[in-house]
Amino acid sequence: MIDMPSWMLCAVTAVTKTTHIYTSILASVIYVMRTEGIKKGLYKGLSMNWIKGPIAVGISFTTFEHVQRQLRRLEVFQQDESSSS
């Protein structure tokens, strides 16, 4: 899971990339804090990320297990019992 300082940096970086008028991260941080505040500006979208994170991980694990099970059924991946001795 993303930690809080990294999330705030991502939010500020997004502002820097979209506005094109700030030359530094510090200028972007000051702009975000003045216009949107700390809670609404720096933590924007964090709760949605907490919701989608576990769902995405669950889908990834389920997909991996399903594909792995299907691949093990293929003849190419079957172990030949006569050559194992």
N, C-alpha and C positions, 0 to 999 in steps of 0.2 A: 504494500500500500504506500502511496505517496505520503511523505511527511510534510508537515505544515510549512516550513521554510521553502521547500521546493515548490509547493503549490503556489505560494505567494509570488515567488520568482516567475513562475509560468504566467500568472495573471499580469504581472508588470511587463513581462516580455511581450505578451500579446498586445498590450497597449502601445508599447514602443514600435512594434511592427506595423500596427494599423494606422498610427497617426503620422509617422514619418517626420515629425517636427522635433522630437527629442533626441539629443545626441548621447545621452547616457542613461543607464538604468536608474541612477539616483534621481535624475530629473523626472523620469516616469513614475517613480515611487512617490515623489512629492506631489505630482499632478494627480495621481490616483487617490492619495490620501486626502487632498484638498477637495476634490470634486465628488468622490464617492464614499469617502470614509474608509476606515480599516476593515470593518466587518463586511460591508457590501461591496467594497472594491477589491480588497486583497483576497477575500475568501469566496469570491463569486464562483458559483458552480461546484464548490467543494462537496456539498451534500449530494448532488446528483452523481458525482464521481464515486462517493461511498456506496451509493445504491447500485450503480452499474458495474462496479469492480467485481464484487462476488458473483454477479450473474455472468459476466464475461469469463471469469475463471471456471465457473461450473460448466459453461458451454464448451470451453476449451478442453477440459478434462474428459467430458462425455464424448466429444468428438474423437479425441485421442484414443480412448478405450474402444470405441466402436470400430475405428479404422484398424487398430491393432488386432482386434478379434477377427475382422474380415481378412486381413493379410495373413494371419496364421492359418486360415483355412485353405489358402492357395497351396498348390502342390510344390511350387518353387521353394516355399519356406518349410516344408515338411522334412523332418530329419529321417534319413534312410537308416533303418535298423540294421541292415546287413553291414554297412560301412562303419558303424559305431563300435563294433567288436574288435 
